[in-house]
């Protein structure tokens, strides 16, 4: 009976160990659980043979000693075999028991050796971490090992010398052995908040970049909680990059006290869209003053592009039209209208066209796609995106009978290798002639997006900080405190987003004058003020107000009447301000011609004055007046090839 009980206990221990191992991600814990399970199983298996010969105390001690001998490869398997056969004979129970004994003799030393090696490596990593903490080199910490983290780490090591790279959560990622060879990095099974790196004399960058967006947010919150009580000098040296597309993350972070810690939300889909709209501005492809955008694909990225194009295309003298086609997009379109009601006005001319099959797709193209001059394809997966992009190119070539209708087609292809393949579809001759069927431009490619400069200090981010400083200067009574102004810039993500939109639109305003900007110091710069005749300044001012209004509406804001403003001011929910972030209501979401009257009714200064001042100070933004971005941009005449 004792043999049966021990065998059943072994089965239960193995089942419990398997369940625990499957529920763990860290290989260290898995090995430790496996080793403990093997020890317990071997101990239980040897109790019956020892109890046949010795008393209970001696049997318990003898079984323990035998387990130690198994680990050291010095156990006597045959003596236990003889006792077992003498007691149970050669029946089924004996056979099963012998299998368990043989497995214990084989697995226990193997698992023990692996665990010992792993623990030694862990101790070495901890010692390495201790050395890292004492050094003054910039530290880059990644919360997980994945393809995106590796791309970014490789770029950091390639472009920066003398940095420390630390990966957390080794797990069972197959990239670990190769990663150890590729990068001079440390890999450690540890939580972000347990690092406790006191960055007094060096920069520390934390990338919350795991595949689990909720974990990323929790990691960022834990880091903030750890850093909030540190001295200001330490806080300034820490930067947190939270990779998430969760809309609630912005509200949660803006509600917390962040001190001087620089934390940035990284929605890489938005980054991909902004990069596209910066490199390929909408007005460069306008035809007869019309910007006709076609978005193919009812996806999250399609929504981000549609919202961004709505405010990018606000250019006085241009007519914007936005059309979306997608497979069964009725629910998607309904959600869009519910979240962004302000964008459904006649100012934006947004239309939705749904199809259910490829035949209907062709029919929809004939009804809404023939006159497009800017096409974006984002259908979810790369195969369908490429398929639809090629179908669109073929359709557009045939629309006017000349086979010369070739507006740009931009396809969202994150995978780097697939993006290269799509680019290769266009030959060198085709690029020069631009009359080739497969003239498709990939965008949003991860190797191009996940770079140190693009993540931590892109051109757009540099200009965004300068936009903020110009606003601070406009609203101040004298010289601004640049350091304090930059601290205020980092307080709220919503303000960062607004400044980024403003910075991105500078290229669009310049395009209205036939101008552009470049970072080439050899470029021949023009005098921007010479282009600002009174009527031109007014036109750019109108464009800036329309852009600002469209940006708010693309974030879900709506117009407030004067009566509504007074009502929510009296209620206290806006703290007396004329705008109400909680309700997303703003009285200045109105035509430019109504702004002054609205300001007068509310007893506020004429807001058009600030828009004019901002336009006039575009050179201050580009020339880095306060020397905070370390880069100067030059205003130049637009190149003819840039016009498409």
C-alpha positions as CSV (number, residue, x, y, z in Angstrom):
1,X,0.0,0.0,0.0
2,X,2.9,2.3,0.8
3,X,4.3,1.9,-2.7
4,X,1.0,3.0,-4.2
5,X,0.7,6.1,-1.9
6,X,4.2,7.2,-2.8
7,X,3.7,6.7,-6.5
8,X,0.5,8.8,-6.3
9,X,2.2,11.5,-4.4
10,X,4.9,11.6,-7.1
11,X,2.3,12.1,-9.8
12,X,0.6,14.9,-7.8
13,X,4.0,16.7,-7.3
14,X,4.8,16.4,-11.0
15,X,1.4,17.7,-12.0
16,X,1.7,20.7,-9.6
17,X,5.2,21.4,-10.9
18,X,4.1,21.4,-14.6
19,X,1.2,23.8,-13.8
20,X,3.6,26.2,-12.0
21,X,6.2,26.0,-14.8
22,X,3.6,26.7,-17.5
23,X,2.4,29.7,-15.5
24,X,5.9,31.2,-15.2
25,X,7.7,33.2,-17.9
26,X,11.1,33.4,-16.3
27,X,13.4,30.5,-17.1
28,X,15.2,30.8,-13.7
29,X,12.0,30.1,-11.8
30,X,11.1,27.3,-14.2
31,X,14.4,25.6,-13.5
32,X,14.2,26.1,-9.8
33,X,10.6,24.6,-9.7
34,X,11.8,21.7,-11.8
35,X,14.7,21.0,-9.6
36,X,12.6,21.2,-6.4
37,X,10.0,18.8,-8.0
38,X,12.8,16.3,-8.9
39,X,14.2,16.4,-5.4
40,X,10.8,15.8,-3.8
41,X,9.9,13.0,-6.3
42,X,13.3,11.3,-5.7
43,X,12.9,11.6,-2.0
44,X,9.4,10.1,-2.0
45,X,10.4,7.3,-4.3
46,X,13.2,6.1,-2.1
47,X,11.2,6.1,1.1
48,X,9.5,2.6,0.6
49,X,12.8,0.7,-0.1
50,X,14.4,2.3,3.0
51,X,11.4,1.6,5.2
52,X,11.6,-2.1,4.2
53,X,15.0,-2.3,6.0
54,X,15.3,0.6,8.5
55,X,13.1,2.4,11.0
56,X,11.3,5.6,10.1
57,X,14.0,8.0,11.3
58,X,16.8,6.1,9.5
59,X,14.6,5.8,6.3
60,X,14.0,9.6,6.2
61,X,17.6,10.4,6.6
62,X,18.7,7.6,4.2
63,X,16.4,8.9,1.5
64,X,17.7,12.4,1.9
65,X,21.3,11.2,1.6
66,X,20.5,9.1,-1.4
67,X,19.0,12.2,-3.1
68,X,22.2,14.1,-2.6
69,X,24.1,11.1,-4.0
70,X,21.9,11.2,-7.1
71,X,22.8,14.8,-7.7
72,X,26.5,13.9,-7.4
73,X,26.0,10.9,-9.7
74,X,27.0,8.5,-6.8
75,X,23.6,6.9,-5.9
76,X,23.2,3.1,-5.7
77,X,20.3,2.4,-8.1
78,X,20.7,-1.4,-8.1
79,X,20.2,-1.9,-4.4
80,X,16.9,-0.1,-4.6
81,X,16.0,-2.2,-7.6
82,X,16.7,-5.4,-5.7
83,X,14.5,-4.3,-2.8
84,X,11.7,-3.3,-5.1
85,X,11.7,-6.6,-7.0
86,X,11.9,-8.6,-3.8
87,X,8.8,-6.8,-2.5
88,X,6.6,-6.2,-5.6
89,X,7.9,-8.9,-8.0
90,X,7.8,-8.1,-11.7
91,X,4.2,-6.8,-11.9
92,X,2.9,-3.6,-13.5
93,X,3.4,-1.5,-10.4
94,X,7.1,-2.5,-10.2
95,X,7.6,-1.5,-13.9
96,X,6.0,1.9,-13.3
97,X,8.0,2.5,-10.2
98,X,11.2,1.6,-12.0
99,X,10.5,4.1,-14.7
100,X,10.0,6.8,-12.2
101,X,13.2,5.9,-10.4
102,X,15.2,5.8,-13.7
103,X,13.7,9.2,-14.6
104,X,14.7,10.7,-11.2
105,X,18.2,9.4,-11.6
106,X,18.6,11.0,-15.0
107,X,16.7,14.3,-14.6
108,X,17.7,15.3,-11.1
109,X,21.5,15.7,-11.8
110,X,20.8,17.4,-15.2
111,X,18.2,19.9,-13.8
112,X,20.4,20.6,-10.8
113,X,23.4,21.3,-13.0
114,X,21.4,23.6,-15.2
115,X,20.0,25.4,-12.2
116,X,23.4,25.9,-10.7
117,X,24.8,27.3,-14.0
118,X,21.7,29.6,-14.3
119,X,22.1,30.9,-10.7
120,X,25.8,31.5,-11.3
121,X,25.0,33.5,-14.4
122,X,22.4,35.4,-12.4
123,X,24.9,36.2,-9.7
124,X,27.4,37.3,-12.4
125,X,24.6,39.5,-13.9
126,X,23.9,41.0,-10.5
127,X,27.6,41.8,-10.1
128,X,27.6,43.3,-13.6
129,X,24.6,45.4,-12.6
130,X,26.4,46.6,-9.5
131,X,29.3,47.7,-11.7
132,X,26.9,49.4,-14.1
133,X,25.3,51.3,-11.3
134,X,28.6,52.7,-10.3
135,X,29.6,53.9,-13.7
136,X,28.8,57.2,-15.2
137,X,28.0,56.0,-18.7
138,X,24.5,56.7,-20.1
139,X,22.2,53.7,-19.2
140,X,19.6,52.3,-21.5
141,X,17.1,49.9,-19.9
142,X,14.6,47.8,-21.9
143,X,11.7,46.2,-20.1
144,X,11.6,43.2,-22.5
145,X,13.6,41.4,-25.2
146,X,11.7,41.6,-28.5
147,X,12.4,42.6,-32.1
148,X,11.6,46.3,-31.6
149,X,13.8,46.5,-28.5
150,X,16.6,44.8,-30.3
151,X,16.3,47.2,-33.3
152,X,16.5,50.2,-31.0
153,X,19.4,48.8,-28.9
154,X,21.4,48.0,-32.1
155,X,20.9,51.6,-33.2
156,X,22.0,53.0,-29.9
157,X,25.2,50.9,-29.8
158,X,25.9,51.7,-33.4
159,X,25.6,55.5,-33.0
160,X,26.7,56.0,-29.4
161,X,29.9,54.9,-27.8
162,X,30.4,54.1,-24.2
163,X,26.8,53.3,-23.2
164,X,25.4,50.6,-21.0
165,X,22.5,48.5,-22.4
166,X,20.4,46.4,-20.0
167,X,17.6,44.0,-21.0
168,X,15.1,42.8,-18.4
169,X,13.0,39.7,-18.3
170,X,15.2,37.2,-20.2
171,X,12.4,34.5,-20.3
172,X,12.7,31.9,-23.0
173,X,13.3,34.3,-25.9
174,X,15.2,32.5,-28.6
175,X,17.0,35.8,-29.4
176,X,18.9,35.8,-26.1
177,X,22.0,33.8,-27.3
178,X,22.3,35.8,-30.5
179,X,21.7,39.0,-28.6
180,X,24.6,38.3,-26.2
181,X,26.9,38.0,-29.2
182,X,25.6,41.0,-31.1
183,X,25.5,43.5,-28.3
184,X,27.7,44.3,-25.4
185,X,24.7,44.2,-23.1
186,X,23.5,42.8,-19.8
187,X,20.5,40.5,-19.6
188,X,18.8,40.3,-16.2
189,X,15.6,38.7,-14.9
190,X,14.5,41.6,-12.9
191,X,11.6,44.1,-12.6
192,X,12.1,47.6,-13.8
193,X,11.2,49.2,-10.5
194,X,13.7,47.0,-8.6
195,X,16.7,48.3,-10.4
196,X,16.9,51.4,-8.2
197,X,19.5,53.1,-10.4
198,X,20.3,56.5,-8.8
199,X,21.3,58.5,-11.9
200,X,23.0,61.4,-10.3
201,X,25.8,62.0,-12.7
202,X,24.5,60.3,-15.9
203,X,21.5,59.9,-18.1
204,X,19.2,56.9,-17.7
205,X,16.7,56.0,-20.4
206,X,13.9,53.5,-19.6
207,X,12.0,51.9,-22.5
208,X,8.8,50.3,-21.4
209,X,8.6,48.4,-24.6
210,X,7.1,44.9,-23.9
211,X,4.4,43.4,-26.0
212,X,1.9,43.8,-23.1
213,X,0.8,47.5,-23.2
214,X,-0.8,47.2,-19.7
215,X,2.6,46.0,-18.4
216,X,4.2,49.0,-20.0
217,X,1.9,51.4,-18.3
218,X,2.5,49.6,-14.9
219,X,6.2,49.7,-15.4
220,X,6.1,53.4,-16.2
221,X,4.0,54.1,-13.1
222,X,6.3,52.1,-10.9
223,X,9.3,54.0,-12.2
224,X,7.6,57.3,-11.5
225,X,6.7,56.2,-8.0
226,X,10.4,55.3,-7.4
227,X,11.7,58.6,-8.9
228,X,9.2,61.1,-7.5
229,X,11.0,61.5,-4.2
230,X,14.5,61.8,-5.7
231,X,16.3,65.1,-5.8
232,X,15.5,67.3,-8.9
233,X,19.0,66.8,-10.3
234,X,18.4,63.0,-10.4
235,X,14.9,63.4,-11.8
236,X,16.2,65.5,-14.7
237,X,18.6,62.7,-15.7
238,X,15.8,60.1,-16.1
239,X,13.7,59.7,-19.2
240,X,10.9,57.2,-19.5
241,X,9.4,56.1,-22.9
242,X,6.1,54.4,-22.6
243,X,5.2,52.4,-25.7
244,X,1.4,52.2,-25.8
245,X,-1.5,53.1,-28.1
246,X,-4.0,53.1,-25.2
247,X,-5.8,56.4,-25.2
248,X,-6.4,56.3,-21.4
249,X,-2.6,56.3,-20.7
250,X,-2.3,60.0,-21.5
251,X,-5.0,60.9,-19.0
252,X,-3.5,58.7,-16.3
253,X,0.0,60.2,-16.7
254,X,-1.3,63.8,-16.9
255,X,-3.1,63.2,-13.6
256,X,0.1,62.2,-11.8
257,X,2.9,64.3,-10.3
258,X,5.9,63.6,-12.5
259,X,8.4,66.0,-11.0
260,X,11.2,66.7,-13.5
261,X,11.2,63.2,-14.9
262,X,10.8,63.3,-18.7
263,X,8.1,60.8,-19.7
264,X,6.9,60.4,-23.3
265,X,4.1,58.4,-24.7
266,X,5.2,56.5,-27.8
267,X,2.3,55.5,-30.1
268,X,4.4,54.2,-33.0
269,X,1.4,54.2,-35.3
270,X,1.1,58.0,-34.8
271,X,4.8,58.3,-35.2
272,X,4.6,56.5,-38.5
273,X,1.8,58.8,-39.7
274,X,3.6,62.0,-38.6
275,X,6.7,60.8,-40.3
276,X,4.8,60.2,-43.5
277,X,3.1,63.6,-43.4
278,X,6.4,65.4,-42.7
279,X,8.4,63.7,-45.5
280,X,5.5,63.9,-48.0
281,X,3.4,67.0,-47.2
282,X,-0.1,67.0,-48.6
283,X,0.1,70.4,-50.4
284,X,3.1,69.1,-52.5
285,X,0.7,66.8,-54.3
286,X,-2.3,69.2,-54.6
287,X,-3.9,69.6,-58.0
288,X,-5.5,73.0,-58.9
289,X,-5.6,73.9,-55.2
290,X,-7.4,70.6,-54.2
291,X,-6.0,68.0,-51.8
292,X,-8.0,64.8,-52.4
293,X,-6.9,62.1,-50.0
294,X,-8.0,58.5,-50.3
295,X,-7.5,56.2,-47.3
296,X,-7.8,52.5,-48.0
297,X,-8.3,50.4,-44.9
298,X,-10.6,50.8,-41.9
299,X,-7.8,50.2,-39.3
300,X,-6.5,52.0,-36.3
301,X,-3.7,53.5,-38.4
302,X,-6.2,54.5,-41.0
303,X,-8.1,56.4,-38.3
304,X,-4.9,58.1,-37.0
305,X,-4.0,59.2,-40.6
306,X,-7.5,60.5,-41.3
307,X,-7.5,62.6,-38.1
308,X,-4.0,63.9,-38.8
309,X,-4.8,64.7,-42.4
310,X,-7.9,66.7,-41.3
311,X,-5.7,69.3,-39.5
312,X,-2.6,69.0,-41.8
313,X,-4.8,69.9,-44.7
314,X,-6.1,73.2,-43.2
315,X,-4.4,75.5,-45.7
316,X,-6.2,78.8,-46.7
317,X,-6.6,78.7,-50.4
318,X,-6.7,74.9,-50.6
319,X,-9.8,72.6,-50.6
320,X,-9.4,69.4,-48.6
321,X,-11.5,66.3,-49.3
322,X,-11.0,63.0,-47.3
323,X,-12.4,59.7,-48.4
324,X,-12.1,56.3,-46.7
325,X,-12.8,52.9,-48.3
326,X,-12.8,49.7,-46.3
327,X,-14.2,46.3,-46.0
328,X,-17.4,46.4,-44.1
329,X,-16.5,49.6,-42.4
330,X,-20.0,50.6,-41.2
331,X,-19.2,50.0,-37.5
332,X,-15.8,51.6,-37.9
333,X,-17.3,54.7,-39.5
334,X,-20.0,55.0,-36.8
335,X,-17.4,54.8,-34.0
336,X,-15.3,57.5,-35.8
337,X,-18.3,59.8,-36.0
338,X,-19.1,59.2,-32.4
339,X,-15.6,59.9,-31.1
340,X,-14.9,62.9,-33.4
341,X,-18.2,64.6,-34.1
342,X,-16.5,67.9,-35.0
343,X,-14.7,66.3,-38.0
344,X,-18.0,65.5,-39.6
345,X,-18.7,69.1,-40.5
346,X,-18.6,70.3,-44.1
347,X,-15.2,71.8,-43.5
348,X,-13.5,68.5,-43.8
349,X,-15.6,66.7,-46.4
350,X,-15.0,63.2,-44.9
351,X,-16.8,60.4,-46.7
352,X,-16.9,56.7,-46.0
353,X,-17.4,54.0,-48.6
354,X,-17.8,50.3,-47.7
355,X,-17.3,47.1,-49.7
356,X,-17.9,43.5,-49.0
357,X,-15.9,41.7,-51.7
358,X,-13.4,42.5,-54.5
359,X,-16.1,43.2,-57.1
360,X,-17.6,45.8,-54.8
361,X,-14.1,47.2,-54.2
362,X,-13.7,47.9,-57.9
363,X,-17.1,49.6,-58.0
364,X,-16.3,51.8,-55.0
365,X,-13.0,52.8,-56.6
366,X,-14.8,54.0,-59.7
367,X,-17.2,56.1,-57.6
368,X,-14.7,57.8,-55.2
369,X,-11.1,57.1,-56.1
370,X,-10.5,58.3,-59.6
371,X,-9.5,61.9,-58.7
372,X,-7.4,61.1,-55.7
373,X,-4.0,62.8,-55.5
374,X,-2.7,61.3,-52.2
375,X,-3.4,57.7,-51.4
376,X,-2.7,55.8,-48.2
377,X,-3.2,52.0,-47.8
378,X,-3.3,50.4,-44.4
379,X,-5.4,47.2,-44.5
380,X,-4.1,45.5,-41.4
381,X,-1.8,42.8,-42.7
382,X,1.1,43.4,-45.2
383,X,-0.2,40.9,-47.9
384,X,-3.6,42.6,-48.1
385,X,-2.1,46.1,-48.0
386,X,0.3,45.3,-50.9
387,X,-2.5,43.6,-52.8
388,X,-4.8,46.6,-52.4
389,X,-2.0,49.1,-53.2
390,X,-1.2,47.3,-56.5
391,X,-4.9,47.2,-57.4
392,X,-5.2,50.9,-56.7
393,X,-2.1,51.7,-58.9
394,X,-3.6,49.7,-61.8
395,X,-6.9,51.4,-61.4
396,X,-5.5,54.9,-61.2
397,X,-3.4,54.4,-64.4
398,X,-6.5,53.6,-66.3
399,X,-8.8,56.4,-65.1
400,X,-8.1,59.0,-67.7
401,X,-7.1,56.9,-70.7
402,X,-3.6,58.4,-70.8
403,X,-2.0,55.9,-68.4
404,X,-0.3,58.9,-66.7
405,X,-2.4,59.3,-63.6
406,X,0.1,58.4,-60.9
407,X,-0.6,60.0,-57.6
408,X,1.6,58.7,-54.8
409,X,0.5,55.5,-53.0
410,X,1.9,55.0,-49.5
411,X,1.5,51.5,-48.0
412,X,1.8,50.9,-44.3
413,X,4.3,48.0,-44.0
414,X,6.0,47.7,-40.6
415,X,8.1,44.6,-41.5
416,X,11.5,45.8,-42.8
417,X,12.2,42.9,-45.2
418,X,8.7,43.2,-46.8
419,X,9.2,46.9,-47.1
420,X,12.4,46.3,-49.0
421,X,10.6,43.8,-51.3
422,X,7.9,46.4,-52.1
423,X,10.5,49.1,-52.7
424,X,12.3,46.7,-55.1
425,X,9.2,46.4,-57.2
426,X,10.1,49.9,-58.6
427,X,13.1,49.8,-60.8
428,X,15.6,52.7,-61.1
429,X,14.2,53.6,-64.5
430,X,10.7,53.6,-63.0
431,X,11.7,56.0,-60.3
432,X,13.0,58.4,-62.9
433,X,10.0,58.1,-65.2
434,X,7.4,57.5,-62.4
435,X,5.2,55.6,-64.9
436,X,5.6,52.0,-63.5
437,X,2.7,49.9,-62.3
438,X,4.4,49.1,-58.9
439,X,5.4,52.6,-57.8
440,X,4.5,52.1,-54.1
441,X,6.2,53.8,-51.2
442,X,6.3,51.9,-47.9
443,X,6.1,53.8,-44.6
444,X,6.0,53.0,-40.9
445,X,8.8,50.5,-41.4
446,X,10.1,49.5,-37.9
447,X,13.9,49.6,-38.7
448,X,13.4,53.3,-39.6
449,X,11.1,54.1,-36.7
450,X,12.9,52.3,-33.8
451,X,16.0,54.5,-33.7
452,X,17.5,56.4,-30.8
453,X,17.1,59.8,-32.6
454,X,13.6,59.1,-33.7
455,X,12.5,57.9,-30.2
456,X,14.3,60.3,-27.9
457,X,14.9,63.5,-29.9
458,X,13.4,63.6,-33.4
459,X,13.3,66.7,-35.6
460,X,9.6,67.0,-34.8
461,X,10.3,66.9,-31.0
462,X,13.0,69.5,-31.3
463,X,10.7,71.9,-33.2
464,X,7.9,71.1,-30.8
465,X,10.0,72.3,-27.8
466,X,10.8,75.5,-29.7
467,X,7.1,76.1,-30.5
468,X,6.4,75.8,-26.8
469,X,9.1,78.4,-26.0
470,X,7.7,80.8,-28.5
471,X,4.3,80.6,-26.9
472,X,5.8,81.1,-23.5
473,X,7.6,84.1,-24.9
474,X,4.5,85.5,-26.5
475,X,2.5,85.3,-23.2
476,X,5.3,86.5,-20.9
477,X,6.0,90.1,-19.9
478,X,9.8,89.8,-20.4
479,X,12.6,87.3,-20.8
480,X,11.4,83.8,-20.2
481,X,13.1,81.3,-17.9
482,X,14.0,78.6,-20.5
483,X,14.6,75.9,-17.9
484,X,11.3,76.5,-16.1
485,X,9.5,76.7,-19.5
486,X,10.9,73.3,-20.6
487,X,9.8,71.8,-17.3
488,X,6.3,73.0,-18.0
489,X,6.5,71.5,-21.5
490,X,7.0,68.1,-19.9
491,X,4.1,68.4,-17.5
492,X,1.2,67.4,-19.7
493,X,1.3,65.0,-22.7
494,X,-1.8,66.8,-24.2
495,X,0.3,70.0,-24.5
496,X,3.1,68.0,-26.1
497,X,0.7,66.6,-28.7
498,X,-0.6,70.1,-29.5
499,X,2.9,71.5,-29.9
500,X,3.9,68.6,-32.1
501,X,1.0,69.2,-34.4
502,X,1.9,72.9,-34.6
503,X,5.6,72.0,-35.4
504,X,4.6,69.5,-38.1
505,X,2.3,72.1,-39.8
506,X,5.2,74.6,-40.2
507,X,6.3,72.8,-43.3
508,X,2.7,73.1,-44.6
509,X,2.5,76.9,-44.0
510,X,5.8,77.4,-45.7
511,X,4.5,75.3,-48.7
512,X,1.7,77.9,-49.1
513,X,4.5,80.4,-49.9
514,X,6.5,78.1,-52.1
515,X,9.0,77.6,-49.3
516,X,10.4,74.7,-47.2
517,X,13.0,74.2,-44.5
518,X,16.1,72.0,-44.4
519,X,19.0,71.3,-41.9
520,X,21.6,71.6,-44.7
521,X,23.9,74.4,-43.6
522,X,25.0,74.8,-47.3
523,X,21.4,75.7,-48.3
524,X,20.7,79.2,-49.6
525,X,18.3,80.6,-46.9
526,X,15.6,83.2,-47.9
527,X,14.3,86.1,-45.8
528,X,11.0,84.8,-44.4
529,X,9.9,88.3,-43.5
530,X,10.1,89.4,-47.1
531,X,7.3,86.9,-47.9
532,X,5.0,88.3,-45.1
533,X,3.0,90.9,-46.9
534,X,-0.2,91.9,-44.9
535,X,-2.5,89.7,-47.0
536,X,0.0,86.8,-46.8
537,X,0.3,87.1,-43.0
538,X,-3.5,87.1,-42.8
539,X,-3.8,84.0,-44.9
540,X,-1.2,82.1,-42.8
541,X,-3.0,83.3,-39.6
542,X,-6.3,81.9,-40.9
543,X,-4.5,78.6,-41.7
544,X,-3.0,78.4,-38.2
545,X,-6.4,79.0,-36.6
546,X,-8.0,76.4,-38.8
547,X,-5.2,74.0,-38.1
548,X,-5.6,74.5,-34.3
549,X,-9.4,74.1,-34.5
550,X,-9.1,70.9,-36.6
551,X,-6.5,69.4,-34.2
552,X,-8.8,69.9,-31.2
553,X,-11.7,68.4,-33.2
554,X,-9.5,65.5,-34.2
555,X,-9.0,64.9,-30.4
556,X,-12.8,64.9,-29.8
557,X,-13.3,68.5,-28.8
558,X,-16.4,70.4,-29.8
559,X,-17.5,74.1,-30.1
560,X,-19.0,75.8,-27.0
561,X,-21.4,78.7,-27.2
562,X,-20.9,81.8,-25.0
563,X,-23.8,80.6,-22.8
564,X,-22.2,77.2,-22.3
565,X,-18.9,78.8,-21.4
566,X,-20.6,81.0,-18.8
567,X,-22.5,78.0,-17.5
568,X,-19.5,75.7,-17.0
569,X,-17.5,78.6,-15.6
570,X,-20.2,79.2,-13.0
571,X,-20.4,75.5,-12.2
572,X,-16.7,75.4,-11.3
573,X,-15.8,72.3,-13.3
574,X,-13.5,74.4,-15.6
575,X,-12.0,76.3,-12.7
576,X,-13.2,79.5,-14.3
577,X,-11.4,79.0,-17.5
578,X,-13.1,79.6,-20.9
579,X,-12.3,76.1,-22.1
580,X,-13.3,72.9,-20.4
581,X,-11.0,69.8,-20.9
582,X,-13.3,67.6,-19.0
583,X,-16.2,68.3,-21.4
584,X,-13.9,68.9,-24.3
585,X,-15.6,72.2,-25.1
586,X,-13.9,75.3,-26.4
587,X,-15.5,78.6,-27.6
588,X,-12.8,79.3,-30.1
589,X,-13.7,76.3,-32.2
590,X,-15.4,78.6,-34.7
591,X,-14.6,80.3,-38.0
592,X,-11.7,82.7,-38.0
593,X,-14.0,85.7,-38.7
594,X,-16.0,85.0,-35.5
595,X,-13.0,84.9,-33.2
596,X,-12.8,88.5,-32.2
597,X,-16.5,88.8,-31.5
598,X,-16.3,85.6,-29.4
599,X,-13.4,87.1,-27.4
600,X,-15.2,90.4,-26.9
601,X,-18.3,88.6,-25.6
602,X,-16.2,86.6,-23.1
603,X,-14.1,89.6,-22.1
604,X,-10.9,87.9,-23.3
605,X,-8.0,89.3,-25.4
606,X,-8.2,89.0,-29.2
607,X,-6.7,85.5,-29.8
608,X,-6.0,86.3,-33.5
609,X,-3.1,88.5,-32.2
610,X,-1.3,85.4,-30.8
611,X,-1.8,83.5,-34.1
612,X,-0.2,86.4,-36.1
613,X,2.7,86.6,-33.7
614,X,3.3,82.8,-34.0
615,X,3.4,83.0,-37.8
616,X,5.9,85.9,-37.7
617,X,8.1,84.0,-35.3
618,X,8.4,80.8,-37.4
619,X,12.1,81.7,-38.0
620,X,12.7,81.7,-34.2
621,X,11.3,78.2,-34.0
622,X,13.4,76.9,-36.9
623,X,16.6,78.8,-35.9
624,X,16.5,77.4,-32.4
625,X,16.5,80.9,-30.8
626,X,17.0,79.6,-27.3
627,X,19.6,76.9,-28.2
628,X,17.6,74.0,-26.6
629,X,17.5,71.6,-29.6
630,X,21.1,72.0,-30.8
631,X,20.0,72.1,-34.4
632,X,19.2,74.9,-36.8
633,X,16.9,74.7,-39.8
634,X,17.1,77.0,-42.8
635,X,14.1,78.4,-44.8
636,X,14.6,77.8,-48.5
637,X,12.6,77.9,-51.7
638,X,10.8,74.7,-52.4
639,X,12.4,72.4,-54.9
640,X,10.4,71.7,-58.0
641,X,10.6,67.9,-57.6
642,X,9.1,68.2,-54.1
643,X,5.8,69.2,-55.7
644,X,5.4,65.6,-56.9
